[in-house]
Amino acid sequence: MIVGNPGIVDPLEDGLSCEPGHYAHQLADLTGIAPVFPGTPFANIYRLALDRLPHIPNPFTF
């Protein structure tokens, strides 16, 4: 399962909202399928972007 937004919760004026990462972890617990989070802050989103932009030097070591 690929989840673009790894966020678990976000603050609202009157509480918290459940975000996609929350549901992904619930599904993982139920199915045993490990979610993949290509969104920030995980390194794989930066690796993907830099791989698609070969003219930009990669200053990171992953």
PDB file of N, CA, C and O in Angstrom:
ATOM      1  N   MET A   1       0.847  -1.141   0.000  1.00  0.00           N
ATOM      2  CA  MET A   1       0.000   0.000   0.000  1.00  0.00           C
ATOM      3  C   MET A   1       0.909   1.225   0.000  1.00  0.00           C
ATOM      4  O   MET A   1       1.819   1.321   0.823  1.00  0.00           O
ATOM      5  N   ILE A   2       0.674   2.142  -0.898  1.00  0.00           N
ATOM      6  CA  ILE A   2       1.460   3.373  -1.011  1.00  0.00           C
ATOM      7  C   ILE A   2       0.612   4.512  -0.468  1.00  0.00           C
ATOM      8  O   ILE A   2      -0.523   4.713  -0.899  1.00  0.00           O
ATOM      9  N   VAL A   3       1.168   5.252   0.476  1.00  0.00           N
ATOM     10  CA  VAL A   3       0.446   6.336   1.140  1.00  0.00           C
ATOM     11  C   VAL A   3       1.240   7.624   0.955  1.00  0.00           C
ATOM     12  O   VAL A   3       2.350   7.757   1.470  1.00  0.00           O
ATOM     13  N   GLY A   4       0.676   8.557   0.229  1.00  0.00           N
ATOM     14  CA  GLY A   4       1.381   9.804  -0.078  1.00  0.00           C
ATOM     15  C   GLY A   4       1.558  10.732   1.106  1.00  0.00           C
ATOM     16  O   GLY A   4       2.519  11.501   1.148  1.00  0.00           O
ATOM     17  N   ASN A   5       0.659  10.678   2.060  1.00  0.00           N
ATOM     18  CA  ASN A   5       0.737  11.553   3.226  1.00  0.00           C
ATOM     19  C   ASN A   5       0.958  10.690   4.464  1.00  0.00           C
ATOM     20  O   ASN A   5       0.035  10.002   4.900  1.00  0.00           O
ATOM     21  N   PRO A   6       2.161  10.711   5.040  1.00  0.00           N
ATOM     22  CA  PRO A   6       2.433   9.863   6.190  1.00  0.00           C
ATOM     23  C   PRO A   6       1.900  10.411   7.510  1.00  0.00           C
ATOM     24  O   PRO A   6       2.061   9.782   8.555  1.00  0.00           O
ATOM     25  N   GLY A   7       1.267  11.584   7.465  1.00  0.00           N
ATOM     26  CA  GLY A   7       0.786  12.207   8.698  1.00  0.00           C
ATOM     27  C   GLY A   7      -0.197  11.309   9.440  1.00  0.00           C
ATOM     28  O   GLY A   7      -1.027  10.637   8.829  1.00  0.00           O
ATOM     29  N   ILE A   8      -0.092  11.309  10.766  1.00  0.00           N
ATOM     30  CA  ILE A   8      -0.979  10.527  11.620  1.00  0.00           C
ATOM     31  C   ILE A   8      -2.182  11.376  12.037  1.00  0.00           C
ATOM     32  O   ILE A   8      -3.330  10.950  11.907  1.00  0.00           O
ATOM     33  N   VAL A   9      -1.906  12.575  12.537  1.00  0.00           N
ATOM     34  CA  VAL A   9      -2.961  13.499  12.945  1.00  0.00           C
ATOM     35  C   VAL A   9      -2.561  14.916  12.572  1.00  0.00           C
ATOM     36  O   VAL A   9      -1.382  15.213  12.386  1.00  0.00           O
ATOM     37  N   ASP A  10      -3.549  15.779  12.467  1.00  0.00           N
ATOM     38  CA  ASP A  10      -3.324  17.211  12.292  1.00  0.00           C
ATOM     39  C   ASP A  10      -4.185  17.952  13.302  1.00  0.00           C
ATOM     40  O   ASP A  10      -5.303  17.534  13.602  1.00  0.00           O
ATOM     41  N   PRO A  11      -3.658  19.060  13.826  1.00  0.00           N
ATOM     42  CA  PRO A  11      -4.434  19.814  14.804  1.00  0.00           C
ATOM     43  C   PRO A  11      -5.544  20.619  14.125  1.00  0.00           C
ATOM     44  O   PRO A  11      -5.359  21.183  13.047  1.00  0.00           O
ATOM     45  N   LEU A  12      -6.673  20.653  14.772  1.00  0.00           N
ATOM     46  CA  LEU A  12      -7.793  21.494  14.371  1.00  0.00           C
ATOM     47  C   LEU A  12      -8.135  22.393  15.559  1.00  0.00           C
ATOM     48  O   LEU A  12      -7.606  22.207  16.655  1.00  0.00           O
ATOM     49  N   GLU A  13      -9.006  23.351  15.344  1.00  0.00           N
ATOM     50  CA  GLU A  13      -9.374  24.242  16.445  1.00  0.00           C
ATOM     51  C   GLU A  13      -9.995  23.491  17.615  1.00  0.00           C
ATOM     52  O   GLU A  13      -9.803  23.868  18.771  1.00  0.00           O
ATOM     53  N   ASP A  14     -10.739  22.429  17.317  1.00  0.00           N
ATOM     54  CA  ASP A  14     -11.456  21.726  18.381  1.00  0.00           C
ATOM     55  C   ASP A  14     -10.956  20.308  18.630  1.00  0.00           C
ATOM     56  O   ASP A  14     -11.662  19.504  19.237  1.00  0.00           O
ATOM     57  N   GLY A  15      -9.757  19.995  18.174  1.00  0.00           N
ATOM     58  CA  GLY A  15      -9.226  18.647  18.398  1.00  0.00           C
ATOM     59  C   GLY A  15      -8.226  18.252  17.331  1.00  0.00           C
ATOM     60  O   GLY A  15      -7.487  19.086  16.808  1.00  0.00           O
ATOM     61  N   LEU A  16      -8.214  16.976  17.022  1.00  0.00           N
ATOM     62  CA  LEU A  16      -7.290  16.443  16.019  1.00  0.00           C
ATOM     63  C   LEU A  16      -8.069  15.740  14.920  1.00  0.00           C
ATOM     64  O   LEU A  16      -9.141  15.185  15.161  1.00  0.00           O
ATOM     65  N   SER A  17      -7.524  15.769  13.716  1.00  0.00           N
ATOM     66  CA  SER A  17      -8.108  15.008  12.614  1.00  0.00           C
ATOM     67  C   SER A  17      -7.213  13.820  12.302  1.00  0.00           C
ATOM     68  O   SER A  17      -5.989  13.944  12.334  1.00  0.00           O
ATOM     69  N   CYS A  18      -7.800  12.684  12.005  1.00  0.00           N
ATOM     70  CA  CYS A  18      -7.031  11.513  11.580  1.00  0.00           C
ATOM     71  C   CYS A  18      -6.601  11.711  10.141  1.00  0.00           C
ATOM     72  O   CYS A  18      -7.408  12.076   9.286  1.00  0.00           O
ATOM     73  N   GLU A  19      -5.335  11.470   9.877  1.00  0.00           N
ATOM     74  CA  GLU A  19      -4.771  11.667   8.546  1.00  0.00           C
ATOM     75  C   GLU A  19      -4.449  10.313   7.915  1.00  0.00           C
ATOM     76  O   GLU A  19      -4.533   9.287   8.591  1.00  0.00           O
ATOM     77  N   PRO A  20      -4.078  10.290   6.617  1.00  0.00           N
ATOM     78  CA  PRO A  20      -3.860   9.024   5.906  1.00  0.00           C
ATOM     79  C   PRO A  20      -2.895   8.058   6.589  1.00  0.00           C
ATOM     80  O   PRO A  20      -3.111   6.847   6.544  1.00  0.00           O
ATOM     81  N   GLY A  21      -1.843   8.563   7.214  1.00  0.00           N
ATOM     82  CA  GLY A  21      -0.905   7.680   7.892  1.00  0.00           C
ATOM     83  C   GLY A  21      -1.564   6.880   9.008  1.00  0.00           C
ATOM     84  O   GLY A  21      -1.209   5.725   9.245  1.00  0.00           O
ATOM     85  N   HIS A  22      -2.514   7.489   9.682  1.00  0.00           N
ATOM     86  CA  HIS A  22      -3.263   6.797  10.738  1.00  0.00           C
ATOM     87  C   HIS A  22      -3.979   5.578  10.170  1.00  0.00           C
ATOM     88  O   HIS A  22      -3.881   4.480  10.718  1.00  0.00           O
ATOM     89  N   TYR A  23      -4.695   5.778   9.073  1.00  0.00           N
ATOM     90  CA  TYR A  23      -5.451   4.683   8.465  1.00  0.00           C
ATOM     91  C   TYR A  23      -4.524   3.634   7.848  1.00  0.00           C
ATOM     92  O   TYR A  23      -4.834   2.443   7.855  1.00  0.00           O
ATOM     93  N   ALA A  24      -3.392   4.082   7.319  1.00  0.00           N
ATOM     94  CA  ALA A  24      -2.433   3.137   6.742  1.00  0.00           C
ATOM     95  C   ALA A  24      -1.899   2.195   7.820  1.00  0.00           C
ATOM     96  O   ALA A  24      -1.749   0.997   7.577  1.00  0.00           O
ATOM     97  N   HIS A  25      -1.615   2.724   8.996  1.00  0.00           N
ATOM     98  CA  HIS A  25      -1.125   1.878  10.082  1.00  0.00           C
ATOM     99  C   HIS A  25      -2.207   0.919  10.568  1.00  0.00           C
ATOM    100  O   HIS A  25      -1.911  -0.222  10.924  1.00  0.00           O
ATOM    101  N   GLN A  26      -3.451   1.371  10.585  1.00  0.00           N
ATOM    102  CA  GLN A  26      -4.550   0.474  10.955  1.00  0.00           C
ATOM    103  C   GLN A  26      -4.673  -0.668   9.948  1.00  0.00           C
ATOM    104  O   GLN A  26      -4.818  -1.828  10.331  1.00  0.00           O
ATOM    105  N   LEU A  27      -4.613  -0.330   8.656  1.00  0.00           N
ATOM    106  CA  LEU A  27      -4.682  -1.371   7.621  1.00  0.00           C
ATOM    107  C   LEU A  27      -3.503  -2.324   7.714  1.00  0.00           C
ATOM    108  O   LEU A  27      -3.660  -3.530   7.520  1.00  0.00           O
ATOM    109  N   ALA A  28      -2.332  -1.797   8.008  1.00  0.00           N
ATOM    110  CA  ALA A  28      -1.147  -2.647   8.148  1.00  0.00           C
ATOM    111  C   ALA A  28      -1.336  -3.634   9.299  1.00  0.00           C
ATOM    112  O   ALA A  28      -0.985  -4.808   9.186  1.00  0.00           O
ATOM    113  N   ASP A  29      -1.889  -3.148  10.400  1.00  0.00           N
ATOM    114  CA  ASP A  29      -2.135  -4.035  11.545  1.00  0.00           C
ATOM    115  C   ASP A  29      -3.134  -5.135  11.193  1.00  0.00           C
ATOM    116  O   ASP A  29      -2.996  -6.272  11.645  1.00  0.00           O
ATOM    117  N   LEU A  30      -4.131  -4.797  10.393  1.00  0.00           N
ATOM    118  CA  LEU A  30      -5.170  -5.770  10.034  1.00  0.00           C
ATOM    119  C   LEU A  30      -4.723  -6.765   8.972  1.00  0.00           C
ATOM    120  O   LEU A  30      -5.133  -7.926   8.989  1.00  0.00           O
ATOM    121  N   THR A  31      -3.876  -6.306   8.042  1.00  0.00           N
ATOM    122  CA  THR A  31      -3.532  -7.128   6.877  1.00  0.00           C
ATOM    123  C   THR A  31      -2.111  -7.680   6.895  1.00  0.00           C
ATOM    124  O   THR A  31      -1.817  -8.665   6.219  1.00  0.00           O
ATOM    125  N   GLY A  32      -1.228  -7.046   7.669  1.00  0.00           N
ATOM    126  CA  GLY A  32       0.173  -7.444   7.651  1.00  0.00           C
ATOM    127  C   GLY A  32       0.950  -6.847   6.490  1.00  0.00           C
ATOM    128  O   GLY A  32       2.134  -7.138   6.322  1.00  0.00           O
ATOM    129  N   ILE A  33       0.295  -6.015   5.687  1.00  0.00           N
ATOM    130  CA  ILE A  33       0.957  -5.358   4.557  1.00  0.00           C
ATOM    131  C   ILE A  33       1.615  -4.074   5.066  1.00  0.00           C
ATOM    132  O   ILE A  33       0.947  -3.215   5.641  1.00  0.00           O
ATOM    133  N   ALA A  34       2.906  -3.949   4.855  1.00  0.00           N
ATOM    134  CA  ALA A  34       3.632  -2.766   5.314  1.00  0.00           C
ATOM    135  C   ALA A  34       3.398  -1.600   4.361  1.00  0.00           C
ATOM    136  O   ALA A  34       3.632  -1.734   3.160  1.00  0.00           O
ATOM    137  N   PRO A  35       2.945  -0.465   4.871  1.00  0.00           N
ATOM    138  CA  PRO A  35       2.747   0.692   4.006  1.00  0.00           C
ATOM    139  C   PRO A  35       4.079   1.293   3.571  1.00  0.00           C
ATOM    140  O   PRO A  35       5.082   1.201   4.280  1.00  0.00           O
ATOM    141  N   VAL A  36       4.067   1.902   2.403  1.00  0.00           N
ATOM    142  CA  VAL A  36       5.219   2.647   1.891  1.00  0.00           C
ATOM    143  C   VAL A  36       4.810   4.108   1.904  1.00  0.00           C
ATOM    144  O   VAL A  36       3.769   4.470   1.357  1.00  0.00           O
ATOM    145  N   PHE A  37       5.621   4.943   2.526  1.00  0.00           N
ATOM    146  CA  PHE A  37       5.329   6.368   2.636  1.00  0.00           C
ATOM    147  C   PHE A  37       6.336   7.168   1.805  1.00  0.00           C
ATOM    148  O   PHE A  37       7.407   7.501   2.313  1.00  0.00           O
ATOM    149  N   PRO A  38       6.027   7.485   0.546  1.00  0.00           N
ATOM    150  CA  PRO A  38       6.982   8.235  -0.265  1.00  0.00           C
ATOM    151  C   PRO A  38       6.967   9.735   0.020  1.00  0.00           C
ATOM    152  O   PRO A  38       7.754  10.470  -0.577  1.00  0.00           O
ATOM    153  N   GLY A  39       6.116  10.205   0.894  1.00  0.00           N
ATOM    154  CA  GLY A  39       6.020  11.639   1.183  1.00  0.00           C
ATOM    155  C   GLY A  39       7.028  12.098   2.215  1.00  0.00           C
ATOM    156  O   GLY A  39       7.699  11.282   2.847  1.00  0.00           O
ATOM    157  N   THR A  40       7.133  13.396   2.383  1.00  0.00           N
ATOM    158  CA  THR A  40       8.038  13.948   3.381  1.00  0.00           C
ATOM    159  C   THR A  40       7.554  13.560   4.757  1.00  0.00           C
ATOM    160  O   THR A  40       6.345  13.460   4.963  1.00  0.00           O
ATOM    161  N   PRO A  41       8.423  13.340   5.691  1.00  0.00           N
ATOM    162  CA  PRO A  41       9.857  13.641   5.715  1.00  0.00           C
ATOM    163  C   PRO A  41      10.743  12.468   5.333  1.00  0.00           C
ATOM    164  O   PRO A  41      11.939  12.494   5.623  1.00  0.00           O
ATOM    165  N   PHE A  42      10.205  11.450   4.698  1.00  0.00           N
ATOM    166  CA  PHE A  42      10.976  10.253   4.407  1.00  0.00           C
ATOM    167  C   PHE A  42      11.899  10.463   3.209  1.00  0.00           C
ATOM    168  O   PHE A  42      11.545  11.128   2.236  1.00  0.00           O
ATOM    169  N   ALA A  43      13.089   9.880   3.309  1.00  0.00           N
ATOM    170  CA  ALA A  43      14.142  10.109   2.313  1.00  0.00           C
ATOM    171  C   ALA A  43      13.760   9.647   0.916  1.00  0.00           C
ATOM    172  O   ALA A  43      14.248  10.209  -0.065  1.00  0.00           O
ATOM    173  N   ASN A  44      12.898   8.635   0.795  1.00  0.00           N
ATOM    174  CA  ASN A  44      12.629   8.100  -0.541  1.00  0.00           C
ATOM    175  C   ASN A  44      11.954   9.115  -1.460  1.00  0.00           C
ATOM    176  O   ASN A  44      12.105   9.004  -2.677  1.00  0.00           O
ATOM    177  N   ILE A  45      11.218  10.097  -0.942  1.00  0.00           N
ATOM    178  CA  ILE A  45      10.622  11.108  -1.817  1.00  0.00           C
ATOM    179  C   ILE A  45      11.715  11.993  -2.418  1.00  0.00           C
ATOM    180  O   ILE A  45      11.623  12.395  -3.577  1.00  0.00           O
ATOM    181  N   TYR A  46      12.740  12.292  -1.634  1.00  0.00           N
ATOM    182  CA  TYR A  46      13.844  13.101  -2.143  1.00  0.00           C
ATOM    183  C   TYR A  46      14.670  12.309  -3.145  1.00  0.00           C
ATOM    184  O   TYR A  46      15.114  12.851  -4.158  1.00  0.00           O
ATOM    185  N   ARG A  47      14.874  11.042  -2.868  1.00  0.00           N
ATOM    186  CA  ARG A  47      15.605  10.185  -3.806  1.00  0.00           C
ATOM    187  C   ARG A  47      14.869  10.110  -5.139  1.00  0.00           C
ATOM    188  O   ARG A  47      15.485  10.220  -6.199  1.00  0.00           O
ATOM    189  N   LEU A  48      13.563   9.925  -5.087  1.00  0.00           N
ATOM    190  CA  LEU A  48      12.760   9.859  -6.311  1.00  0.00           C
ATOM    191  C   LEU A  48      12.851  11.164  -7.095  1.00  0.00           C
ATOM    192  O   LEU A  48      13.038  11.148  -8.311  1.00  0.00           O
ATOM    193  N   ALA A  49      12.720  12.279  -6.409  1.00  0.00           N
ATOM    194  CA  ALA A  49      12.791  13.580  -7.085  1.00  0.00           C
ATOM    195  C   ALA A  49      14.155  13.797  -7.714  1.00  0.00           C
ATOM    196  O   ALA A  49      14.250  14.228  -8.863  1.00  0.00           O
ATOM    197  N   LEU A  50      15.209  13.501  -6.970  1.00  0.00           N
ATOM    198  CA  LEU A  50      16.560  13.716  -7.500  1.00  0.00           C
ATOM    199  C   LEU A  50      16.871  12.763  -8.642  1.00  0.00           C
ATOM    200  O   LEU A  50      17.601  13.132  -9.562  1.00  0.00           O
ATOM    201  N   ASP A  51      16.340  11.550  -8.608  1.00  0.00           N
ATOM    202  CA  ASP A  51      16.532  10.613  -9.722  1.00  0.00           C
ATOM    203  C   ASP A  51      15.863  11.131 -10.993  1.00  0.00           C
ATOM    204  O   ASP A  51      16.338  10.871 -12.099  1.00  0.00           O
ATOM    205  N   ARG A  52      14.774  11.855 -10.834  1.00  0.00           N
ATOM    206  CA  ARG A  52      14.055  12.381 -11.998  1.00  0.00           C
ATOM    207  C   ARG A  52      14.620  13.709 -12.487  1.00  0.00           C
ATOM    208  O   ARG A  52      14.218  14.214 -13.535  1.00  0.00           O
ATOM    209  N   LEU A  53      15.545  14.265 -11.733  1.00  0.00           N
ATOM    210  CA  LEU A  53      16.171  15.538 -12.086  1.00  0.00           C
ATOM    211  C   LEU A  53      17.687  15.368 -12.120  1.00  0.00           C
ATOM    212  O   LEU A  53      18.389  15.929 -11.280  1.00  0.00           O
ATOM    213  N   PRO A  54      18.201  14.593 -13.089  1.00  0.00           N
ATOM    214  CA  PRO A  54      19.632  14.258 -13.082  1.00  0.00           C
ATOM    215  C   PRO A  54      20.545  15.470 -13.269  1.00  0.00           C
ATOM    216  O   PRO A  54      21.732  15.390 -12.953  1.00  0.00           O
ATOM    217  N   HIS A  55      20.031  16.568 -13.767  1.00  0.00           N
ATOM    218  CA  HIS A  55      20.863  17.758 -13.978  1.00  0.00           C
ATOM    219  C   HIS A  55      21.115  18.525 -12.668  1.00  0.00           C
ATOM    220  O   HIS A  55      21.909  19.465 -12.647  1.00  0.00           O
ATOM    221  N   ILE A  56      20.448  18.131 -11.589  1.00  0.00           N
ATOM    222  CA  ILE A  56      20.651  18.767 -10.294  1.00  0.00           C
ATOM    223  C   ILE A  56      21.589  17.882  -9.468  1.00  0.00           C
ATOM    224  O   ILE A  56      21.310  16.698  -9.279  1.00  0.00           O
ATOM    225  N   PRO A  57      22.691  18.441  -8.977  1.00  0.00           N
ATOM    226  CA  PRO A  57      23.612  17.652  -8.162  1.00  0.00           C
ATOM    227  C   PRO A  57      22.912  17.153  -6.890  1.00  0.00           C
ATOM    228  O   PRO A  57      22.109  17.866  -6.288  1.00  0.00           O
ATOM    229  N   ASN A  58      23.228  15.940  -6.502  1.00  0.00           N
ATOM    230  CA  ASN A  58      22.623  15.350  -5.316  1.00  0.00           C
ATOM    231  C   ASN A  58      23.569  15.552  -4.132  1.00  0.00           C
ATOM    232  O   ASN A  58      24.618  14.911  -4.066  1.00  0.00           O
ATOM    233  N   PRO A  59      23.211  16.440  -3.193  1.00  0.00           N
ATOM    234  CA  PRO A  59      24.089  16.695  -2.043  1.00  0.00           C
ATOM    235  C   PRO A  59      23.871  15.703  -0.900  1.00  0.00           C
ATOM    236  O   PRO A  59      24.569  15.764   0.112  1.00  0.00           O
ATOM    237  N   PHE A  60      22.911  14.792  -1.052  1.00  0.00           N
ATOM    238  CA  PHE A  60      22.540  13.909   0.046  1.00  0.00           C
ATOM    239  C   PHE A  60      23.159  12.536  -0.113  1.00  0.00           C
ATOM    240  O   PHE A  60      23.398  12.076  -1.229  1.00  0.00           O
ATOM    241  N   THR A  61      23.413  11.894   0.992  1.00  0.00           N
ATOM    242  CA  THR A  61      23.766  10.488   0.987  1.00  0.00           C
ATOM    243  C   THR A  61      22.668   9.759   1.711  1.00  0.00           C
ATOM    244  O   THR A  61      22.409  10.011   2.888  1.00  0.00           O
ATOM    245  N   PHE A  62      22.023   8.857   1.010  1.00  0.00           N
ATOM    246  CA  PHE A  62      20.884   8.136   1.575  1.00  0.00           C
ATOM    247  C   PHE A  62      21.319   6.749   1.988  1.00  0.00           C
ATOM    248  O   PHE A  62      20.508   5.971   2.490  1.00  0.00           O
TER     249      PHE A  62
END
